[in-house]
Structure formats: C-alpha cells, structure tokens
Amino acid sequence: MAQDAAVTTAPAARRRRIRKPGQTIAPLVFISAAVVLFALFFLGPGILGLYYSFTDYTGVGEPEFIGVANYLKLFDDQQFYSSLTRTLLYTVLAVPVHYVVALGISLLLTSAATRFRTAARVIFFLPWLISPIVIGVIWRWMFGENFGLVNYVLSVLGAPGQRWETDGSLALAVVILAGAWGGTAFTMLLFIAALRNIPTSYLEAAQIDGASAAQRFFRITLPLLRPTSFMVILLGTLGAMKEFAMVQALNGGGPGTENMFMVQYIYQTGFQRAQIGYASAVSMVLMVILIVIALVQMRFDRREDLS
C-alpha cells in the first residue's frame, strides 16, 4: 500500500514542479535587463578604462599602446601620493563621525521619550534629497571667509572669523561636517530598521536586572547592531574614498591642492590636462584599493562571526 501511494504521488509532485513558460521567461527578462545595464555602464567602461591605462590616449586621435609606463609613472608622482594620503585621512575621520552622528540620531528617533519623531525624521531625511553639488554650494556659502554665515555670526558675537577656505585643516573639517550632514539620512534609516528589530524583551530583562542605560546600549544594543554597523562602515568607507561632487562644489580640493582627493585628481588629470591614459591608470589603482578595503573588511567580519 505504501509503495502504491508513493508511486501515485510521485507523478503528481512532478507535475507540480513543472513551471509555466511565463514563470521562467519573466525572471530571465528582469535579470537580462540588469545584466545589460551592468555591462553597459560598468563592465564596458571598466574594460575601456583598463585598455586606456596602457596607452597614452589624450582624448583625441588614436591611442598608442605604451605598456605599463603609466603605472610606473605613479611611483614618482608626488601629487598622486598626496591625494591618496588626503583621501585616506578624510576616510579615517569622516566614517566614524558619520557613524556616530547617524546612530545617535537613530537612537533619539526610536526612543519613546522623544516627541515629534515623525517630523524629526522628515527633517533629518531632507539632506538626502539634495544633490551633493547643492550640498557643497550650501556649505560653501555658510563657511565662506568674506561672506559666510558662520563668520558673520562669530563677528556678531565678538569672536574673530576663521579661515575656513585658506586653512587646510579647517577646510577638511568643513568637508567632513558637510559629508556627515548630507549622508546621515540613508544610514539613519538603516539603523532605525535595525533598532526596531531588537527584541524589547532583552532590554526589559536587563533593566529588571539593574543594568543602566549605558550598559544596556553597550552590552545589548550595540552588539546586536553589528551586521548593520558593518554595512554602514563598509559603504561609508567606499563612499568616502570616491567622494567628488560635494568636495568639488565646496572648495574644489582647496586651498590650492591641499585637500584634493583621489577622484578629483583623476578628474583634473583626465579632463583638464587631457591625460586620459594616465588618469585611467590612476582609476585602476583606486579600484584595486577599494577592492582590497572591501575584502579586508569582509574577511574581518567573517572572522568575528566564526569566533
């Protein structure tokens, strides 16, 4: 009897597993669209940039193959090392600031003691809707030395105005603040979603056991936010290494070239100096650096999971 039942149910299960043509075609259509867009806007330009990096292409005429000459030239390019160092410094300073600000705002907006949370979320999310170029212009207007709002307020209070544009350290600080202001909204949404997924029973049990608010945060909340924290730090690091539009509109890498980041250096080399081949080589180096950073962070996160 059992064998007969198995024999009769097998064809029925097989029939249930047969898919209709539409169920197969629709996923392939959506996947093919993504593959075409990926190849058109990422893979194709990437391959073309890799090819140009081995040539002396200037944007006009036919590129001439010169081998690894562009890459060898990087070893003696002090401006390349300067822009790389400044980019790494900006990343090391900006990512923690961004993380702390976004997490702090998220904790406030998910707290039951906070009033007008909905209105506050809208206000904090507004900078995300503004173009990075507009963000740069707004902060340039606020921190201008001769016409800036901040220096005007300082003068009203009797304090001396600061050299926000001609002092390299102050200019970098303004870039960090502007980046945190413009990018906090997206990170805030990630943290709010993660905080809502933390079981309240854990926090209530710890509170009953006498744990303070700080202990509950560092012993329960923060460890449970580790997957989200990893994603925020990874995306923040890659975004900071590729920062361009906001910095270009804010101070153009100034004063002078003191705060020129990697992408700005690539832009100036390729489009202002017409050294497309050399700029492509710098782009390939930047891509390798970003891949290494991502792999190291993912490896570190995987090791912590195993431990």
URZIKA-V819736 format. One record per residue. N is the residue number from 1. RES is the residue in one small letter. OMEGA is omega in radians with two decimals (NA if undefined). Layout:
n->N res->RES omega->OMEGA
n->N res->RES omega->OMEGA
This chain:
n->1 res->m omega->-3.13
n->2 res->a omega->3.12
n->3 res->q omega->3.12
n->4 res->d omega->3.13
n->5 res->a omega->3.13
n->6 res->a omega->-3.13
n->7 res->v omega->-3.10
n->8 res->t omega->-3.12
n->9 res->t omega->-3.12
n->10 res->a omega->3.11
n->11 res->p omega->3.14
n->12 res->a omega->3.10
n->13 res->a omega->3.13
n->14 res->r omega->3.11
n->15 res->r omega->3.13
n->16 res->r omega->-3.12
n->17 res->r omega->3.13
n->18 res->i omega->-3.12
n->19 res->r omega->3.06
n->20 res->k omega->-3.13
n->21 res->p omega->-3.13
n->22 res->g omega->3.14
n->23 res->q omega->3.11
n->24 res->t omega->-3.07
n->25 res->i omega->-3.07
n->26 res->a omega->3.10
n->27 res->p omega->3.13
n->28 res->l omega->3.12
n->29 res->v omega->3.14
n->30 res->f omega->-3.14
n->31 res->i omega->-3.13
n->32 res->s omega->3.09
n->33 res->a omega->3.12
n->34 res->a omega->3.14
n->35 res->v omega->3.13
n->36 res->v omega->3.13
n->37 res->l omega->3.12
n->38 res->f omega->3.14
n->39 res->a omega->-3.06
n->40 res->l omega->-3.01
n->41 res->f omega->3.14
n->42 res->f omega->-3.06
n->43 res->l omega->-3.14
n->44 res->g omega->3.09
n->45 res->p omega->3.12
n->46 res->g omega->3.11
n->47 res->i omega->3.11
n->48 res->l omega->3.10
n->49 res->g omega->3.09
n->50 res->l omega->3.10
n->51 res->y omega->3.14
n->52 res->y omega->-3.10
n->53 res->s omega->3.10
n->54 res->f omega->-3.12
n->55 res->t omega->3.06
n->56 res->d omega->-3.05
n->57 res->y omega->-3.14
n->58 res->t omega->-3.11
n->59 res->g omega->3.08
n->60 res->v omega->3.12
n->61 res->g omega->-3.12
n->62 res->e omega->3.10
n->63 res->p omega->3.11
n->64 res->e omega->-3.09
n->65 res->f omega->-3.13
n->66 res->i omega->3.10
n->67 res->g omega->-3.07
n->68 res->v omega->-3.10
n->69 res->a omega->3.13
n->70 res->n omega->-3.14
n->71 res->y omega->3.09
n->72 res->l omega->3.13
n->73 res->k omega->-3.14
n->74 res->l omega->-3.08
n->75 res->f omega->-3.13
n->76 res->d omega->-3.08
n->77 res->d omega->-3.12
n->78 res->q omega->3.12
n->79 res->q omega->3.06
n->80 res->f omega->3.13
n->81 res->y omega->3.13
n->82 res->s omega->3.13
n->83 res->s omega->3.10
n->84 res->l omega->3.13
n->85 res->t omega->3.14
n->86 res->r omega->3.11
n->87 res->t omega->3.11
n->88 res->l omega->3.11
n->89 res->l omega->3.10
n->90 res->y omega->-3.14
n->91 res->t omega->-3.12
n->92 res->v omega->-3.14
n->93 res->l omega->-3.01
n->94 res->a omega->-3.07
n->95 res->v omega->3.08
n->96 res->p omega->3.12
n->97 res->v omega->3.12
n->98 res->h omega->-3.11
n->99 res->y omega->-3.07
n->100 res->v omega->-3.12
n->101 res->v omega->-3.11
n->102 res->a omega->3.14
n->103 res->l omega->3.12
n->104 res->g omega->3.12
n->105 res->i omega->3.13
n->106 res->s omega->3.10
n->107 res->l omega->3.11
n->108 res->l omega->-3.07
n->109 res->l omega->3.08
n->110 res->t omega->3.13
n->111 res->s omega->3.14
n->112 res->a omega->-3.12
n->113 res->a omega->-3.11
n->114 res->t omega->3.11
n->115 res->r omega->3.11
n->116 res->f omega->-3.09
n->117 res->r omega->-3.12
n->118 res->t omega->3.11
n->119 res->a omega->3.14
n->120 res->a omega->3.12
n->121 res->r omega->3.11
n->122 res->v omega->-3.12
n->123 res->i omega->-3.12
n->124 res->f omega->-3.13
n->125 res->f omega->-3.09
n->126 res->l omega->-3.14
n->127 res->p omega->3.13
n->128 res->w omega->-3.13
n->129 res->l omega->-3.10
n->130 res->i omega->3.11
n->131 res->s omega->3.08
n->132 res->p omega->3.11
n->133 res->i omega->3.11
n->134 res->v omega->3.08
n->135 res->i omega->3.11
n->136 res->g omega->3.13
n->137 res->v omega->3.14
n->138 res->i omega->-3.10
n->139 res->w omega->3.04
n->140 res->r omega->3.08
n->141 res->w omega->-3.12
n->142 res->m omega->-3.03
n->143 res->f omega->3.02
n->144 res->g omega->-3.08
n->145 res->e omega->-3.06
n->146 res->n omega->-3.06
n->147 res->f omega->-3.03
n->148 res->g omega->-3.13
n->149 res->l omega->-3.08
n->150 res->v omega->3.12
n->151 res->n omega->3.08
n->152 res->y omega->3.11
n->153 res->v omega->3.11
n->154 res->l omega->3.12
n->155 res->s omega->3.09
n->156 res->v omega->3.13
n->157 res->l omega->3.12
n->158 res->g omega->3.14
n->159 res->a omega->3.13
n->160 res->p omega->3.08
n->161 res->g omega->-3.10
n->162 res->q omega->-3.12
n->163 res->r omega->-3.06
n->164 res->w omega->-3.06
n->165 res->e omega->-3.06
n->166 res->t omega->3.05
n->167 res->d omega->-3.05
n->168 res->g omega->-3.12
n->169 res->s omega->3.11
n->170 res->l omega->3.11
n->171 res->a omega->3.10
n->172 res->l omega->3.11
n->173 res->a omega->3.10
n->174 res->v omega->3.11
n->175 res->v omega->3.14
n->176 res->i omega->3.13
n->177 res->l omega->3.14
n->178 res->a omega->3.11
n->179 res->g omega->3.10
n->180 res->a omega->3.14
n->181 res->w omega->-3.09
n->182 res->g omega->-3.06
n->183 res->g omega->-3.08
n->184 res->t omega->-2.99
n->185 res->a omega->-3.11
n->186 res->f omega->3.11
n->187 res->t omega->3.11
n->188 res->m omega->3.12
n->189 res->l omega->3.11
n->190 res->l omega->-3.12
n->191 res->f omega->3.13
n->192 res->i omega->3.11
n->193 res->a omega->-3.14
n->194 res->a omega->3.14
n->195 res->l omega->3.13
n->196 res->r omega->-3.14
n->197 res->n omega->3.10
n->198 res->i omega->-3.13
n->199 res->p omega->3.13
n->200 res->t omega->-3.14
n->201 res->s omega->3.10
n->202 res->y omega->-3.11
n->203 res->l omega->3.13
n->204 res->e omega->3.11
n->205 res->a omega->3.12
n->206 res->a omega->3.12
n->207 res->q omega->3.11
n->208 res->i omega->3.12
n->209 res->d omega->3.06
n->210 res->g omega->3.14
n->211 res->a omega->3.11
n->212 res->s omega->3.13
n->213 res->a omega->3.12
n->214 res->a omega->3.11
n->215 res->q omega->3.10
n->216 res->r omega->-3.13
n->217 res->f omega->-3.04
n->218 res->f omega->-3.10
n->219 res->r omega->-3.06
n->220 res->i omega->-3.02
n->221 res->t omega->-3.07
n->222 res->l omega->3.07
n->223 res->p omega->3.13
n->224 res->l omega->3.09
n->225 res->l omega->-3.03
n->226 res->r omega->3.10
n->227 res->p omega->3.10
n->228 res->t omega->3.11
n->229 res->s omega->3.11
n->230 res->f omega->3.14
n->231 res->m omega->3.14
n->232 res->v omega->-3.13
n->233 res->i omega->3.13
n->234 res->l omega->3.14
n->235 res->l omega->3.12
n->236 res->g omega->3.12
n->237 res->t omega->3.14
n->238 res->l omega->3.12
n->239 res->g omega->3.13
n->240 res->a omega->3.12
n->241 res->m omega->-3.11
n->242 res->k omega->-3.08
n->243 res->e omega->-3.13
n->244 res->f omega->-2.94
n->245 res->a omega->-3.09
n->246 res->m omega->3.14
n->247 res->v omega->-3.13
n->248 res->q omega->3.14
n->249 res->a omega->-3.07
n->250 res->l omega->-3.11
n->251 res->n omega->3.11
n->252 res->g omega->-3.10
n->253 res->g omega->-3.07
n->254 res->g omega->0.09
n->255 res->p omega->-3.06
n->256 res->g omega->3.06
n->257 res->t omega->-3.03
n->258 res->e omega->-3.13
n->259 res->n omega->3.10
n->260 res->m omega->3.13
n->261 res->f omega->-3.03
n->262 res->m omega->-3.09
n->263 res->v omega->3.06
n->264 res->q omega->3.11
n->265 res->y omega->3.08
n->266 res->i omega->-3.14
n->267 res->y omega->-3.12
n->268 res->q omega->-3.13
n->269 res->t omega->-3.05
n->270 res->g omega->-2.99
n->271 res->f omega->3.13
n->272 res->q omega->3.10
n->273 res->r omega->3.12
n->274 res->a omega->3.06
n->275 res->q omega->-3.06
n->276 res->i omega->-3.12
n->277 res->g omega->-3.13
n->278 res->y omega->3.10
n->279 res->a omega->3.09
n->280 res->s omega->3.09
n->281 res->a omega->3.09
n->282 res->v omega->3.12
n->283 res->s omega->3.12
n->284 res->m omega->3.10
n->285 res->v omega->3.10
n->286 res->l omega->3.12
n->287 res->m omega->3.11
n->288 res->v omega->3.12
n->289 res->i omega->3.14
n->290 res->l omega->3.11
n->291 res->i omega->3.13
n->292 res->v omega->3.12
n->293 res->i omega->-3.14
n->294 res->a omega->-3.13
n->295 res->l omega->3.12
n->296 res->v omega->3.13
n->297 res->q omega->3.12
n->298 res->m omega->3.10
n->299 res->r omega->3.12
n->300 res->f omega->3.13
n->301 res->d omega->3.13
n->302 res->r omega->3.12
n->303 res->r omega->3.10
n->304 res->e omega->3.10
n->305 res->d omega->-3.13
n->306 res->l omega->3.12
n->307 res->s omega->NA
